[in-house]
Structure formats: C-alpha cells, structure tokens
Amino acid sequence: MPLDVSTIKADFPILQRKVRHDNPLIYLDSGATSQKPIQVIDAVSNFYKNHNSAVHRGAHLIAEEATDAYEGAREKVAKFIDGDPDEVIFTKSATESLNALAYSIGNAAKGSPFYLDENSEILVSELEHHANLIPWQELAKRTGAKLTWFEIDEDVRLDYSNIDQLINKKTKIIAITHQSNVSGAITDLPAIVERAKVVGALTILDACQSAPHMDISVKKLGIDFYAFSGHKAVGPTGIGILWGRTELLDQLPPFLYGGSMVTSVTMTGATFAKSPRKFEAGVPNMAGAVGLGVALDYLSDIGMENIHNHEIALTQYSLEKLAQVEGLTVIGPKNVEMRGAVLSFTVDGIHPHDLGQALDENGIAVRTGHHCAWPLMKKMKLVATTRASLYLYNDFTDVDHLITGIESAKKFFLKSGR
C-alpha cells in the first residue's frame, strides 16, 4: 500500500522547520539518525512526567509502573524482530551492543563455545562501519585470533567468490553488516549463514541500516546475534538493542557488573541472573526504552513492508535522476536489487564537503565524509562522498530538490573555477 507521506511528515515536528534562507527542511540524512514523530517525543516526556522511577527495584506504585513500561518495551522490540523478550538486551547504542559482545566473547574461558586463540579466525568485510570493525580488530589482538575479511566487487557489494576459503574450520565469528551505510548493498545472508553452520561459526549481524527499513525475523535469518540502534528507527537517542539466542546468552559472560544483574552476592563472589538482566547492570535508559517501543509501534502500524516498498520506489527514482547528472558517479549498485535507500555519490570537480554545504544553503540536509568507513573509502581511492539516505517521510519531491540542488552547486563551483 502506498504511503501517505504528507500525513507521515505531519507527525514529525522538525520537518515543519524552515532552515537556511527560510527554506523548508529537506532531510536526507536518516542513515545517520532518523527524525522522531510526536508520538515518540510525547511518550518520553510522559514517562518522565508521570512514571519516572528505577525499574526492578522499588516496591511503590511508580516503580511498578516504570518496570511495566520498561518490560513492555522489551516485548515490543521482541515482537518487532520476531525474537523472545528474554533474548532482548537494552544497551545505549548498536555500537555499545557490538563492543559489549566482543568484550564478553574475549572474556570467555577455555572450553566455552566463545573461546578464541591463535588458531581462531574472525571474519568481517570491507563494507563495515567502524562500530562493527574496530571491536573485532581489538578482540583479535587480545586473543591472538586472525582477522580476515570479505573484499568488495565493482558494485561495492561483498565478493562471495572465495566464501568457502574465508569461512573455514578456523572461523569462529562472522560479524557482518546487513546493509552497507555507504553503498546501500544488502548482504546475501543465506549464503553466509549456511556456510557458517557447516563450520560451526557464530554469525553476528549489524542491522543498523536494515532494521528500521524492512521486515526482519531473527529466527528466519538463522543468525546468532543481532544489533541495531533506536535513533535510526525513529526512536530516541541513547538506546540500542543486542539480541542473542537464549542458549548462547546463557553461556556468555556479562560485560557490566553491579546492581540488578545478580541473584546473590557475598564478600568474595556473586552469582548472576539470567538474560536479559545479566547484561543490564545499573539503572537503564528507561525513558529511551519506552520511546523505542512507541517508535517500533509507529513503524509497525504503517507496515514495514509498506515502508520497504516505498523506499524501493524512491531509490529507483533517485538512481534514474542521479544518472542524468553529468559528472556524477553513484557509489554502489545502480539498480534496486538487494539495495537499500542509501545513495552515496561524487561529482567531478566538487569536493563532497563543498557540495554538502551548497545543498545545506538550500535547506537540503545530507551527509558528507567517510561515513565511519575509512577502509572502504581507501579501497575505492576516495577521501569522502556525499550521501543522501531516504526514509518513510521522504517523497519524490525531496529527490527532485536534491537534483536541483546538485545542478545549482555545479553551476556555482564549476563555472566559478573553484
């Protein structure tokens, strides 16, 4: 069903703003962070106004209300990703989720399914965001494991030609992006998961660029761990998700120690609660969790399949329009097959930062830079790109404004000789 974008836009207060030179805001930077609907803003405000109390601790009414709201949000997340509530761990971000997982794995004792040594390999890819690369680099250093990676092909997709060599009997961990935040390429997960099961490797999915944009079932994907961030899914900042299969979470050491994650404590030791409380020491971001629950309700009410189809149509339109701009090169697949609504590009003779500033002068917000993916940029011999990332509140008119802005920038920079 086509989205009613005008009605959706009306739910987002910031999209009513006028910005540079009294231009309407055209927000094309949802790959960095999404905007928040009034329903989410009100939910966070209402929690602080009426229900603020430390969860899992007090015996009074508002503590009960806070706990119910917090655990209710966990159930919403579980439903959204087709997992079980006890498998959902709240963190501050996807970055923290991935770092926490790497840290916990590094603390695993010999004999654990997570144990790594110099005979182990950790597999990543050249498409990874730094948040799903550096933690595994550091884990390899700590344990002596070898870091290996998928390279990219000419469409800036993963090159699967040597998958049987890359995923071998030494491979213990495969940490991979579901969708590139630079090229928009969607990973062919079935091929990776099937091979991982053959060799007994754990699969960890960075879903920051996919969870907010498509209908996902962690059970159907067949993966072991899954991370995404609330702020990219029209939710609040400061809240993230780490999902893991129950039998693995039961064996995984905690990554934080303190209150709320124990069943008993003596002066010489402690026993830990089961997941998810084992991994949620301290007072959590309760309002953020509640806001994320409302955000996922908002997306689900519209329909993830509807959102995905809308983005495919927008991406197709954008690729066609961008292809007509002389001197512009799209980084990544040139069609919508296994591709998300992230459009990185360069324009001959204009530095991406200059192009971004020129677009901003017309009220068009895009991202410029290396997008926290330096190894990928170096592989492509680029210092930066300009990136437009689309979401449910964008429409074809927004794309038209982007194209007009690019053409205007070309006239200014190229004719002025700058």
C-alpha positions as CSV (number, residue, x, y, z in Angstrom):
1,M,0.0,0.0,0.0
2,P,1.5,3.4,-1.0
3,L,2.5,5.6,2.0
4,D,0.6,8.8,2.7
5,V,3.9,10.8,3.1
6,S,2.2,14.1,3.7
7,T,0.4,12.7,6.7
8,I,3.6,11.0,8.0
9,K,5.6,14.2,7.6
10,A,3.0,16.0,9.8
11,D,3.9,13.6,12.7
12,F,7.5,14.9,12.7
13,P,7.7,18.4,14.2
14,I,11.2,19.1,13.0
15,L,10.2,18.5,9.4
16,Q,7.9,21.6,9.7
17,R,11.0,23.8,10.3
18,K,12.4,26.4,8.0
19,V,16.2,26.5,7.8
20,R,18.8,28.4,5.8
21,H,17.3,31.4,4.0
22,D,13.8,30.4,5.1
23,N,13.9,27.2,3.1
24,P,11.8,24.2,4.2
25,L,13.9,21.5,5.7
26,I,14.5,18.6,3.3
27,Y,16.0,15.9,5.5
28,L,18.1,13.3,3.6
29,D,20.3,12.1,6.4
30,S,18.3,9.3,8.0
31,G,21.2,6.9,7.6
32,A,23.0,9.0,10.3
33,T,19.9,9.4,12.5
34,S,16.2,9.5,11.9
35,Q,13.8,12.2,12.9
36,K,11.3,11.5,15.7
37,P,7.5,11.6,15.5
38,I,5.5,13.5,18.1
39,Q,4.2,10.1,19.4
40,V,7.7,9.2,20.5
41,I,8.5,12.6,21.9
42,D,5.3,12.6,23.9
43,A,6.0,9.1,25.2
44,V,9.4,10.0,26.5
45,S,8.0,13.2,28.1
46,N,5.1,11.3,29.6
47,F,7.4,8.8,31.2
48,Y,9.4,11.5,33.0
49,K,6.3,13.4,33.9
50,N,4.3,10.5,35.4
51,H,6.2,7.3,35.8
52,N,9.9,8.0,36.4
53,S,11.4,5.6,38.9
54,A,14.2,3.0,38.9
55,V,13.0,-0.2,37.4
56,H,13.2,-3.6,39.1
57,R,13.9,-2.0,42.5
58,G,11.2,-0.1,44.3
59,A,8.1,-1.6,45.8
60,H,6.0,1.6,45.3
61,L,3.4,2.3,42.6
62,I,5.5,4.4,40.2
63,A,8.4,1.9,40.4
64,E,5.9,-0.8,39.4
65,E,4.6,1.4,36.6
66,A,8.2,2.1,35.4
67,T,9.1,-1.6,35.4
68,D,5.9,-2.5,33.5
69,A,6.6,0.2,30.9
70,Y,10.3,-0.9,30.5
71,E,9.5,-4.6,30.2
72,G,6.6,-3.7,27.9
73,A,9.0,-2.0,25.6
74,R,11.2,-5.1,25.6
75,E,8.2,-7.2,24.5
76,K,7.6,-4.7,21.7
77,V,11.2,-5.0,20.5
78,A,11.0,-8.8,20.6
79,K,7.8,-8.7,18.5
80,F,9.3,-6.3,16.0
81,I,12.3,-8.6,15.3
82,D,10.4,-11.9,15.9
83,G,12.5,-12.9,18.9
84,D,11.8,-13.7,22.5
85,P,11.7,-11.0,25.2
86,D,14.4,-12.7,27.3
87,E,16.7,-12.5,24.3
88,V,16.4,-8.7,24.0
89,I,19.1,-6.7,25.8
90,F,18.9,-2.9,26.1
91,T,22.1,-1.0,25.6
92,K,22.9,2.6,24.9
93,S,23.5,2.0,21.1
94,A,24.3,-0.5,18.5
95,T,28.0,0.5,18.9
96,E,27.8,-0.5,22.6
97,S,26.0,-3.7,21.7
98,L,28.8,-4.8,19.3
99,N,31.5,-3.7,21.7
100,A,29.9,-5.4,24.6
101,L,29.6,-8.6,22.6
102,A,33.2,-8.5,21.6
103,Y,34.3,-7.8,25.1
104,S,32.2,-10.7,26.6
105,I,33.5,-13.1,24.0
106,G,37.0,-12.1,24.8
107,N,36.4,-13.0,28.5
108,A,35.2,-16.5,27.7
109,A,37.1,-19.3,29.3
110,K,38.8,-22.2,27.5
111,G,36.2,-24.8,26.7
112,S,33.5,-22.2,26.1
113,P,31.9,-22.0,22.6
114,F,33.2,-18.4,22.5
115,Y,36.8,-19.1,23.3
116,L,39.3,-17.7,20.8
117,D,43.0,-18.3,20.4
118,E,45.8,-18.1,17.8
119,N,44.1,-20.9,15.9
120,S,40.8,-18.9,15.5
121,E,39.7,-16.6,12.8
122,I,37.2,-13.6,12.9
123,L,35.6,-12.7,9.6
124,V,34.3,-9.2,8.8
125,S,34.1,-7.3,5.5
126,E,35.4,-4.2,3.8
127,L,31.9,-2.7,4.0
128,E,31.8,-2.5,7.8
129,H,31.1,0.7,9.7
130,H,33.9,1.3,12.3
131,A,31.5,0.1,15.0
132,N,31.5,-3.4,13.5
133,L,35.2,-3.5,12.6
134,I,37.3,-2.0,15.4
135,P,35.8,-4.1,18.2
136,W,36.8,-7.2,16.3
137,Q,40.2,-5.9,15.5
138,E,40.7,-5.3,19.2
139,L,39.3,-8.8,20.1
140,A,41.8,-10.3,17.6
141,K,44.6,-8.5,19.3
142,R,43.5,-9.6,22.8
143,T,43.1,-13.3,21.9
144,G,45.6,-13.9,19.1
145,A,42.9,-14.7,16.6
146,K,43.4,-13.8,13.0
147,L,41.1,-11.1,11.4
148,T,40.0,-11.9,7.9
149,W,37.5,-10.2,5.6
150,F,35.3,-10.2,2.5
151,E,36.5,-7.9,-0.1
152,I,34.2,-5.8,-2.4
153,D,33.3,-6.2,-6.0
154,E,32.9,-3.5,-8.6
155,D,29.3,-2.7,-7.4
156,V,30.6,-2.2,-3.9
157,R,28.9,-5.4,-2.8
158,L,30.6,-8.3,-0.9
159,D,32.6,-10.6,-3.2
160,Y,31.5,-14.1,-2.4
161,S,33.8,-15.8,-4.9
162,N,36.0,-17.3,-2.2
163,I,33.4,-17.8,0.5
164,D,34.5,-21.4,1.2
165,Q,38.0,-20.3,1.9
166,L,37.0,-17.4,4.0
167,I,34.5,-19.4,6.1
168,N,36.6,-22.4,7.1
169,K,37.1,-24.7,10.1
170,K,39.1,-22.0,11.9
171,T,36.4,-19.4,11.5
172,K,34.7,-18.8,14.9
173,I,33.0,-15.5,14.4
174,I,31.4,-13.8,11.4
175,A,30.5,-10.2,12.1
176,I,28.8,-8.6,9.1
177,T,26.7,-5.7,8.1
178,H,23.2,-6.4,6.8
179,Q,23.2,-3.3,4.6
180,S,26.1,-1.0,3.8
181,N,25.8,2.5,5.1
182,V,27.9,3.7,2.1
183,S,26.8,1.7,-0.9
184,G,23.4,0.6,0.3
185,A,24.2,-3.0,-0.8
186,I,22.3,-5.7,1.2
187,T,24.3,-8.7,2.2
188,D,23.3,-12.1,0.8
189,L,22.9,-13.6,4.3
190,P,21.6,-17.1,3.4
191,A,24.9,-17.9,1.7
192,I,26.9,-16.8,4.7
193,V,24.7,-18.4,7.3
194,E,24.5,-21.7,5.5
195,R,28.3,-21.8,5.3
196,A,28.7,-20.7,8.9
197,K,26.5,-23.5,10.1
198,V,28.7,-26.0,8.3
199,V,31.8,-24.9,10.1
200,G,30.2,-24.0,13.4
201,A,30.9,-20.3,13.3
202,L,28.8,-17.7,15.1
203,T,27.1,-15.1,13.0
204,I,26.7,-11.5,14.3
205,L,24.6,-9.1,12.3
206,D,24.9,-5.3,12.3
207,A,21.4,-4.3,11.4
208,C,21.5,-0.5,11.9
209,Q,20.8,0.2,8.3
210,S,18.2,-2.6,7.8
211,A,16.1,-3.0,11.0
212,P,14.4,0.4,10.5
213,H,13.7,-0.2,6.8
214,M,12.5,-3.8,6.2
215,D,10.5,-6.6,7.9
216,I,13.1,-8.8,9.7
217,S,12.7,-12.0,11.6
218,V,15.9,-13.0,13.5
219,K,14.5,-16.6,13.6
220,K,14.2,-16.8,9.8
221,L,17.6,-15.2,9.3
222,G,19.2,-18.0,11.3
223,I,21.8,-15.7,12.9
224,D,23.1,-15.9,16.4
225,F,23.4,-12.2,17.5
226,Y,21.8,-9.0,16.1
227,A,22.3,-5.3,16.9
228,F,20.5,-2.1,15.9
229,S,20.1,1.4,17.3
230,G,16.9,3.1,18.3
231,H,17.8,6.5,17.0
232,K,17.8,5.3,13.4
233,A,14.4,3.7,13.8
234,V,12.5,7.0,14.7
235,G,13.3,6.3,18.3
236,P,15.2,8.2,20.9
237,T,19.0,8.5,21.1
238,G,20.9,6.6,23.8
239,I,19.0,3.3,23.4
240,G,20.2,0.3,21.4
241,I,19.4,-3.4,21.1
242,L,21.5,-6.5,21.4
243,W,19.6,-9.7,20.6
244,G,21.1,-13.2,21.0
245,R,19.8,-16.7,21.0
246,T,19.0,-17.9,24.6
247,E,21.3,-20.8,24.7
248,L,24.2,-18.6,23.7
249,L,23.3,-15.8,26.1
250,D,23.2,-18.3,28.9
251,Q,26.8,-19.2,28.3
252,L,28.1,-15.6,27.6
253,P,29.9,-13.8,30.4
254,P,28.4,-10.4,31.5
255,F,30.1,-7.3,30.2
256,L,29.0,-5.0,33.1
257,Y,28.8,-5.7,36.8
258,G,26.8,-4.1,39.5
259,G,23.2,-3.8,40.7
260,S,20.2,-5.6,39.2
261,M,22.2,-8.3,37.4
262,V,22.8,-10.7,40.3
263,T,20.9,-13.3,42.2
264,S,23.2,-13.2,45.3
265,V,26.4,-11.5,46.4
266,T,28.9,-12.3,49.2
267,M,32.1,-10.5,50.0
268,T,34.0,-13.0,47.9
269,G,31.8,-13.5,44.9
270,A,28.4,-13.3,43.1
271,T,26.0,-15.3,41.1
272,F,24.4,-13.7,38.0
273,A,20.8,-13.5,36.9
274,K,19.7,-15.0,33.6
275,S,19.4,-13.0,30.4
276,P,18.5,-10.2,29.9
277,R,19.1,-8.9,33.4
278,K,22.6,-10.4,33.5
279,F,23.6,-7.9,30.8
280,E,21.8,-4.8,32.2
281,A,23.7,-3.7,35.3
282,G,22.7,-0.4,36.8
283,V,19.7,1.8,36.2
284,P,19.0,1.6,32.4
285,N,17.7,4.2,30.0
286,M,14.1,3.6,30.9
287,A,12.5,6.5,29.0
288,G,14.6,5.7,26.0
289,A,13.3,2.1,26.0
290,V,9.7,3.3,26.3
291,G,10.3,5.7,23.5
292,L,11.8,3.0,21.3
293,G,8.8,0.8,22.0
294,V,6.5,3.5,20.8
295,A,8.7,4.1,17.8
296,L,8.5,0.5,16.7
297,D,4.8,0.6,17.2
298,Y,4.7,3.6,14.9
299,L,6.7,1.8,12.2
300,S,4.7,-1.4,12.6
301,D,1.4,0.4,12.3
302,I,2.5,1.8,8.9
303,G,3.8,-1.6,8.0
304,M,7.5,-2.5,7.4
305,E,6.7,-4.0,4.0
306,N,5.0,-0.8,3.0
307,I,8.0,1.3,4.2
308,H,10.4,-1.0,2.3
309,N,8.3,-0.8,-0.9
310,H,8.2,3.0,-0.6
311,E,11.9,3.2,-0.2
312,I,12.5,0.9,-3.2
313,A,10.4,3.2,-5.4
314,L,12.2,6.2,-4.0
315,T,15.6,4.6,-4.6
316,Q,14.7,3.6,-8.2
317,Y,13.6,7.2,-8.9
318,S,16.7,8.6,-7.3
319,L,19.1,6.3,-9.3
320,E,17.4,7.3,-12.5
321,K,17.6,11.0,-11.7
322,L,21.2,10.9,-10.5
323,A,22.2,9.0,-13.6
324,Q,21.1,12.1,-15.6
325,V,23.5,14.4,-13.8
326,E,26.7,14.9,-15.9
327,G,29.8,14.1,-13.9
328,L,28.0,12.4,-11.1
329,T,29.1,8.9,-10.0
330,V,26.9,6.7,-7.7
331,I,28.9,4.6,-5.3
332,G,27.3,1.2,-5.2
333,P,24.7,-0.8,-7.1
334,K,23.0,1.0,-9.9
335,N,19.7,-0.9,-9.5
336,V,17.4,-1.7,-6.6
337,E,18.1,-5.4,-6.5
338,M,19.3,-6.2,-3.0
339,R,19.8,-2.5,-2.3
340,G,18.6,0.0,0.3
341,A,17.8,3.7,0.2
342,V,21.3,4.9,0.8
343,L,22.8,6.8,-2.1
344,S,26.5,7.8,-1.9
345,F,27.9,9.7,-4.9
346,T,30.7,12.0,-6.1
347,V,30.6,14.9,-8.5
348,D,33.5,15.7,-10.7
349,G,35.3,18.9,-9.7
350,I,33.4,19.4,-6.4
351,H,34.6,18.2,-3.1
352,P,31.9,16.3,-1.2
353,H,32.1,18.7,1.7
354,D,31.6,21.7,-0.6
355,L,28.6,20.0,-2.2
356,G,27.1,19.3,1.2
357,Q,27.4,22.9,2.2
358,A,25.9,24.1,-1.0
359,L,23.0,21.8,-0.6
360,D,22.6,23.0,3.0
361,E,22.2,26.5,1.7
362,N,19.1,25.3,0.0
363,G,17.7,23.5,3.1
364,I,18.8,20.1,2.0
365,A,20.5,18.0,4.7
366,V,22.8,15.3,3.5
367,R,25.9,13.6,5.0
368,T,29.4,14.1,3.7
369,G,32.7,12.5,4.7
370,H,34.0,8.9,5.1
371,H,30.8,7.7,6.9
372,C,32.8,5.9,9.6
373,A,34.1,3.5,6.9
374,W,37.7,4.5,6.2
375,P,38.9,1.1,5.0
376,L,36.2,1.1,2.3
377,M,37.0,4.7,1.2
378,K,40.7,3.8,0.9
379,K,39.8,0.7,-1.1
380,M,37.8,2.9,-3.5
381,K,40.5,5.6,-3.5
382,L,38.1,8.2,-2.2
383,V,38.5,10.7,0.6
384,A,34.8,11.2,1.0
385,T,31.4,11.0,-0.7
386,T,28.1,12.9,-0.5
387,R,25.3,10.7,0.9
388,A,21.6,11.0,0.7
389,S,19.7,8.5,2.7
390,L,15.9,8.2,2.4
391,Y,13.2,7.1,4.8
392,L,9.4,6.9,5.2
393,Y,8.9,10.7,5.5
394,N,10.7,11.4,2.1
395,D,8.9,11.6,-1.2
396,F,9.8,12.1,-4.9
397,T,9.7,15.9,-4.5
398,D,12.5,15.7,-2.0
399,V,14.6,13.8,-4.6
400,D,13.8,16.5,-7.2
401,H,15.0,19.2,-4.8
402,L,18.2,17.2,-4.3
403,I,18.8,17.0,-8.0
404,T,18.1,20.7,-8.4
405,G,20.5,21.5,-5.6
406,I,23.3,19.4,-7.2
407,E,22.8,21.1,-10.5
408,S,22.9,24.5,-8.8
409,A,26.1,23.6,-7.0
410,K,27.7,22.5,-10.3
411,K,26.9,25.9,-11.9
412,F,28.4,27.7,-8.9
413,F,31.6,25.7,-8.3
414,L,32.5,24.7,-11.9
415,K,31.8,28.0,-13.6
416,S,33.4,30.0,-10.9
417,G,36.6,27.9,-11.3
418,R,36.6,27.0,-7.6
